[in-house]
Amino acid sequence: MVLITLAIFAGIFAVAAAFLIRESDKSKIVQKRLAALHLFRGRFLATLDLEDAPDFMLWVAAQSAHWGACYDLLAEQQITLFLNSGQAEEAGVQVQQVVGGGVHALRG
């Protein structure tokens, strides 16, 4: 089950990153970035705790930090794009999702 979760989680961001790199149309980039952001479900393996596998748990912590940073980067790019295009309301909604119920609330 853990390996399936790892594969799905890694695949989501790999696909999202690949689409963002290949796309030149801003509207398609926005749609794909928003779709990737909406797939985020919290800190990577947040409820997993294996006391007898400290090396694995260090790896989990590193992966959690990495995927959290990926989420933060996508969210920042989307918020900046909204603000630069005069869409302050949409930027505000995205900020509320990130700060109010997103990754920052789940990292603590």
Backbone as a chain_set.jsonl record, in Angstrom:
{"seq": "MVLITLAIFAGIFAVAAAFLIRESDKSKIVQKRLAALHLFRGRFLATLDLEDAPDFMLWVAAQSAHWGACYDLLAEQQITLFLNSGQAEEAGVQVQQVVGGGVHALRG", "coords": {"N": [[0.816, -1.198, 0.0], [1.935, 1.23, 0.805], [3.917, 1.576, -1.147], [2.353, 1.864, -3.427], [1.036, 4.248, -2.819], [3.258, 5.956, -2.766], [4.082, 5.806, -5.45], [1.856, 6.867, -6.805], [1.739, 9.461, -5.732], [4.245, 10.537, -6.492], [3.959, 10.313, -9.236], [1.875, 12.103, -9.848], [2.945, 14.701, -9.491], [5.121, 14.54, -11.231], [3.903, 14.231, -13.743], [2.436, 16.625, -13.791], [4.531, 18.496, -13.753], [5.824, 17.854, -16.163], [3.831, 18.522, -18.056], [3.669, 21.272, -17.611], [6.173, 22.16, -18.414], [6.183, 21.595, -21.136], [4.051, 23.011, -22.236], [3.066, 25.987, -23.908], [0.974, 27.683, -24.06], [-0.628, 29.927, -22.042], [-3.166, 29.707, -20.798], [-3.661, 26.966, -20.793], [-1.536, 26.132, -19.217], [-2.23, 27.306, -16.783], [-4.641, 25.947, -16.201], [-3.681, 23.302, -15.937], [-1.841, 23.587, -13.871], [-3.507, 24.394, -11.769], [-5.078, 22.088, -11.597], [-3.14, 20.243, -10.732], [-2.513, 21.369, -8.241], [-4.938, 21.029, -6.906], [-4.961, 18.316, -6.557], [-3.371, 17.813, -4.429], [-3.136, 16.424, -1.214], [-2.22, 16.811, 1.332], [0.436, 16.454, 3.77], [3.118, 14.353, 2.869], [2.765, 10.966, 3.399], [1.813, 11.394, 6.017], [0.652, 10.173, 8.282], [2.137, 7.965, 8.767], [4.219, 6.064, 10.849], [6.942, 4.473, 11.703], [8.552, 3.039, 14.076], [10.637, 1.215, 14.233], [12.115, 1.602, 11.963], [14.121, 3.769, 11.416], [15.797, 4.908, 9.402], [14.217, 4.751, 7.11], [12.135, 6.425, 7.92], [13.486, 8.85, 8.025], [13.927, 9.191, 5.31], [11.25, 9.429, 4.476], [10.612, 11.851, 5.75], [12.32, 13.582, 4.344], [11.269, 13.303, 1.755], [8.708, 14.297, 2.208], [9.3, 16.973, 2.785], [10.37, 17.703, 0.298], [8.165, 17.296, -1.52], [6.349, 19.024, -0.375], [7.663, 21.438, -0.853], [7.511, 21.454, -3.639], [4.746, 21.723, -3.988], [4.421, 24.235, -2.764], [5.906, 25.832, -4.551], [4.444, 25.548, -6.996], [2.013, 26.674, -6.143], [2.835, 29.28, -5.49], [3.686, 30.196, -8.014], [1.241, 30.139, -9.376], [-0.313, 31.967, -7.901], [1.175, 34.297, -8.291], [0.905, 34.555, -11.08], [-1.877, 34.992, -11.238], [-2.02, 37.465, -9.855], [-0.382, 39.124, -11.468], [-1.904, 39.216, -13.745], [-4.05, 40.682, -13.034], [-6.038, 39.425, -11.547], [-7.011, 39.499, -8.78], [-8.91, 38.491, -6.972], [-9.031, 35.722, -7.553], [-6.407, 35.09, -6.907], [-6.489, 35.573, -4.162], [-8.237, 33.561, -3.325], [-6.678, 31.319, -3.894], [-4.526, 31.765, -2.143], [-5.845, 31.522, 0.312], [-6.481, 28.803, 0.221], [-3.938, 27.653, 0.306], [-2.773, 28.636, 2.718], [-4.837, 28.507, 4.656], [-5.997, 25.891, 4.567], [-4.285, 24.248, 3.354], [-1.058, 22.988, 2.578], [0.592, 24.237, 4.54], [-0.893, 24.251, 6.869], [-0.982, 21.585, 7.35], [1.583, 20.738, 7.774], [2.507, 21.31, 10.315]], "CA": [[0.0, 0.0, 0.0], [2.822, 2.39, 0.875], [4.554, 1.75, -2.454], [1.344, 2.384, -4.35], [0.867, 5.661, -2.475], [4.462, 6.65, -3.224], [4.06, 5.878, -6.909], [0.798, 7.793, -7.209], [2.127, 10.811, -5.334], [5.344, 10.96, -7.356], [3.444, 10.428, -10.589], [1.048, 13.303, -9.991], [3.779, 15.879, -9.694], [5.934, 14.353, -12.43], [3.038, 14.539, -14.877], [2.148, 18.058, -13.754], [5.743, 19.221, -14.154], [6.05, 17.614, -17.588], [2.878, 19.328, -18.806], [4.003, 22.691, -17.475], [7.375, 22.437, -19.2], [5.88, 21.471, -22.565], [2.996, 23.913, -22.685], [3.389, 27.39, -24.096], [-0.28, 28.414, -23.938], [-0.808, 30.255, -20.625], [-4.431, 29.21, -20.241], [-3.496, 25.532, -20.534], [-0.637, 26.019, -18.073], [-3.018, 27.644, -15.599], [-5.561, 24.838, -15.937], [-2.934, 22.132, -15.485], [-1.269, 23.901, -12.564], [-4.606, 24.342, -10.803], [-5.438, 20.682, -11.434], [-2.104, 19.631, -9.894], [-2.668, 21.889, -6.879], [-6.136, 20.449, -6.301], [-4.697, 16.918, -6.249], [-2.599, 17.726, -3.187], [-3.989, 15.981, -0.113], [-1.557, 16.964, 2.619], [1.826, 16.072, 3.945], [3.477, 13.039, 2.343], [2.741, 9.883, 4.38], [1.725, 12.104, 7.295], [0.253, 9.34, 9.418], [3.017, 6.805, 8.872], [5.226, 6.134, 11.899], [7.566, 3.167, 11.892], [9.593, 3.241, 15.081], [11.754, 0.301, 14.005], [12.726, 1.899, 10.657], [14.494, 5.189, 11.461], [16.322, 5.379, 8.119], [13.074, 4.946, 6.235], [11.397, 7.603, 8.378], [14.265, 10.012, 7.568], [13.616, 9.33, 3.892], [9.882, 9.951, 4.406], [10.676, 13.279, 6.12], [12.935, 14.301, 3.22], [10.29, 13.327, 0.669], [7.648, 15.216, 2.623], [9.817, 18.333, 2.579], [10.495, 17.922, -1.147], [6.861, 17.452, -2.156], [5.789, 20.269, 0.157], [8.292, 22.539, -1.595], [6.923, 21.441, -4.993], [3.411, 22.313, -3.854], [4.599, 25.662, -2.506], [6.357, 26.475, -5.786], [3.308, 25.637, -7.917], [1.047, 27.632, -5.607], [3.407, 30.623, -5.643], [3.633, 30.544, -9.435], [-0.15, 30.397, -9.739], [-0.729, 33.216, -7.254], [1.868, 35.376, -9.009], [0.255, 34.704, -12.38], [-3.156, 35.646, -10.998], [-1.793, 38.871, -9.492], [0.159, 39.83, -12.626], [-2.945, 39.358, -14.771], [-5.142, 41.475, -12.477], [-7.069, 38.553, -11.0], [-6.737, 39.523, -7.34], [-9.85, 37.622, -6.259], [-8.581, 34.345, -7.734], [-5.177, 34.964, -6.121], [-6.903, 35.483, -2.765], [-8.793, 32.217, -3.102], [-5.547, 30.383, -3.872], [-3.791, 32.006, -0.897], [-6.631, 30.928, 1.396], [-6.343, 27.352, 0.139], [-2.587, 27.282, 0.717], [-2.512, 28.966, 4.115], [-5.92, 28.094, 5.536], [-6.283, 24.474, 4.647], [-3.345, 23.517, 2.51], [0.162, 22.35, 3.047], [1.147, 24.84, 5.751], [-1.697, 23.813, 8.004], [-0.772, 20.164, 7.557], [2.987, 20.454, 8.09], [2.743, 21.548, 11.72]], "C": [[0.858, 1.26, 0.0], [3.47, 2.639, -0.481], [3.581, 2.29, -3.487], [1.128, 3.872, -4.088], [2.046, 6.472, -2.962], [4.434, 6.85, -4.735], [3.018, 6.875, -7.404], [1.221, 9.223, -6.927], [3.225, 11.345, -6.242], [4.851, 11.176, -8.778], [2.646, 11.685, -10.826], [1.911, 14.513, -10.288], [4.68, 15.746, -10.905], [5.135, 14.696, -13.681], [2.746, 16.033, -14.937], [3.356, 18.865, -14.224], [6.007, 19.049, -15.647], [5.103, 18.442, -18.443], [3.256, 20.799, -18.758], [5.214, 23.055, -18.316], [7.05, 22.472, -20.685], [4.889, 22.505, -23.079], [3.497, 25.341, -22.845], [2.142, 28.268, -23.967], [-0.582, 28.648, -22.454], [-2.096, 29.7, -20.047], [-4.349, 27.719, -19.944], [-2.573, 25.304, -19.342], [-1.406, 26.274, -16.785], [-3.937, 26.488, -15.227], [-4.827, 23.627, -15.373], [-2.308, 22.368, -14.109], [-2.341, 23.83, -11.485], [-5.04, 22.892, -10.546], [-4.427, 19.97, -10.531], [-2.238, 20.091, -8.445], [-3.866, 21.261, -6.175], [-5.956, 18.97, -5.948], [-3.961, 16.744, -4.92], [-3.515, 17.404, -2.018], [-3.304, 16.063, 1.242], [-0.135, 16.446, 2.616], [2.028, 14.609, 3.543], [3.571, 12.012, 3.474], [2.662, 10.408, 5.816], [1.433, 11.202, 8.481], [1.141, 8.114, 9.608], [4.056, 7.034, 9.96], [5.741, 4.726, 12.163], [8.76, 3.337, 12.822], [10.819, 2.36, 14.844], [12.437, 0.505, 12.645], [13.142, 3.366, 10.585], [15.048, 5.73, 10.144], [15.193, 5.646, 7.127], [12.3, 6.202, 6.633], [12.151, 8.892, 8.039], [14.007, 10.268, 6.086], [12.215, 9.919, 3.7], [9.877, 11.441, 4.716], [11.269, 14.103, 4.982], [11.968, 14.398, 2.043], [9.149, 14.289, 0.977], [8.069, 16.66, 2.4], [9.909, 18.66, 1.092], [9.14, 18.179, -1.803], [6.127, 18.673, -1.631], [6.357, 21.479, -0.57], [7.764, 22.612, -3.027], [5.542, 22.085, -4.974], [3.528, 23.82, -3.663], [4.996, 26.423, -3.769], [5.216, 26.619, -6.786], [2.292, 26.666, -7.447], [1.554, 29.066, -5.772], [3.357, 31.086, -7.095], [2.207, 30.903, -9.857], [-0.635, 31.711, -9.144], [-0.098, 34.401, -7.957], [1.233, 35.619, -10.37], [-1.099, 35.391, -12.239], [-2.963, 37.138, -10.719], [-1.298, 39.679, -10.686], [-0.871, 40.038, -13.726], [-4.176, 40.088, -14.234], [-6.28, 40.662, -11.888], [-6.852, 38.393, -9.489], [-7.664, 38.582, -6.562], [-9.426, 36.157, -6.356], [-7.303, 34.088, -6.94], [-5.51, 34.807, -4.641], [-7.458, 34.124, -2.418], [-7.656, 31.204, -3.001], [-4.734, 30.539, -2.587], [-4.536, 31.374, 0.278], [-6.508, 29.407, 1.397], [-4.975, 26.903, 0.652], [-2.392, 27.48, 2.216], [-3.579, 28.392, 5.041], [-6.117, 26.61, 5.649], [-5.31, 23.621, 3.867], [-2.148, 22.99, 3.263], [0.677, 22.941, 4.356], [0.379, 24.405, 6.992], [-1.412, 22.353, 8.34], [0.67, 19.811, 7.937], [3.244, 20.471, 9.589], [2.772, 20.355, 12.557]], "O": [[0.563, 2.229, -0.7], [3.564, 3.785, -0.921], [3.962, 3.096, -4.336], [1.048, 4.665, -5.026], [1.868, 7.558, -3.513], [4.729, 7.936, -5.232], [3.283, 7.643, -8.33], [1.078, 10.098, -7.781], [3.147, 12.482, -6.709], [5.275, 12.117, -9.449], [2.731, 12.277, -11.902], [1.641, 15.262, -11.227], [4.981, 16.749, -11.552], [5.637, 15.376, -14.576], [2.801, 16.638, -16.007], [3.214, 19.808, -15.003], [6.376, 20.011, -16.321], [5.522, 19.008, -19.453], [3.167, 21.494, -19.77], [5.273, 24.151, -18.874], [7.593, 23.3, -21.416], [4.906, 22.833, -24.265], [4.26, 25.838, -22.017], [2.259, 29.48, -23.783], [-0.77, 27.695, -21.697], [-2.108, 29.261, -18.897], [-4.907, 27.256, -18.949], [-2.796, 24.392, -18.547], [-1.251, 25.541, -15.809], [-4.001, 26.095, -14.063], [-5.304, 22.995, -14.43], [-2.252, 21.457, -13.282], [-2.112, 23.272, -10.412], [-5.332, 22.52, -9.409], [-4.812, 19.183, -9.666], [-2.092, 19.289, -7.523], [-3.81, 20.992, -4.975], [-6.707, 18.43, -5.137], [-3.936, 15.649, -4.357], [-4.555, 18.041, -1.848], [-3.763, 15.446, 2.204], [0.408, 16.055, 1.583], [1.202, 13.748, 3.847], [4.368, 12.174, 4.398], [3.358, 9.923, 6.707], [1.925, 11.453, 9.581], [0.913, 7.316, 10.517], [4.702, 8.082, 9.993], [5.057, 3.901, 12.768], [9.844, 3.733, 12.394], [11.928, 2.735, 15.223], [13.244, -0.325, 12.225], [12.589, 4.129, 9.792], [14.799, 6.886, 9.801], [15.211, 6.639, 6.4], [11.859, 6.958, 5.767], [11.524, 9.922, 7.792], [13.882, 11.415, 5.658], [12.017, 10.8, 2.863], [9.214, 12.215, 4.026], [10.784, 15.194, 4.684], [11.859, 15.447, 1.409], [8.683, 15.011, 0.095], [7.295, 17.471, 1.891], [9.565, 19.766, 0.675], [8.975, 19.148, -2.544], [5.359, 19.295, -2.366], [5.635, 22.43, -0.869], [7.587, 23.703, -3.569], [5.212, 22.893, -5.842], [2.826, 24.592, -4.316], [4.494, 27.516, -4.03], [5.033, 27.691, -7.364], [1.769, 27.441, -8.248], [0.794, 29.958, -6.149], [3.024, 32.239, -7.371], [1.996, 31.857, -10.606], [-1.304, 32.487, -9.827], [-0.765, 35.407, -8.196], [1.045, 36.768, -10.77], [-1.433, 36.274, -13.029], [-3.666, 37.975, -11.286], [-1.748, 40.806, -10.896], [-0.725, 40.941, -14.55], [-5.219, 40.117, -14.887], [-7.389, 41.177, -11.747], [-6.553, 37.305, -8.996], [-7.236, 37.948, -5.598], [-9.456, 35.433, -5.361], [-7.126, 33.012, -6.369], [-4.889, 34.004, -3.944], [-7.184, 33.589, -1.344], [-7.667, 30.335, -2.129], [-4.3, 29.543, -2.006], [-3.916, 30.756, 1.144], [-6.437, 28.791, 2.461], [-4.868, 25.894, 1.349], [-1.899, 26.586, 2.903], [-3.256, 27.848, 6.097], [-6.383, 26.11, 6.743], [-5.495, 22.411, 3.736], [-2.232, 22.603, 4.429], [1.159, 22.195, 5.207], [0.972, 24.215, 8.054], [-1.582, 21.932, 9.484], [0.935, 18.693, 8.376], [4.099, 19.736, 10.084], [2.967, 20.456, 13.768]]}, "num_chains": 1, "name": "protein.A"}
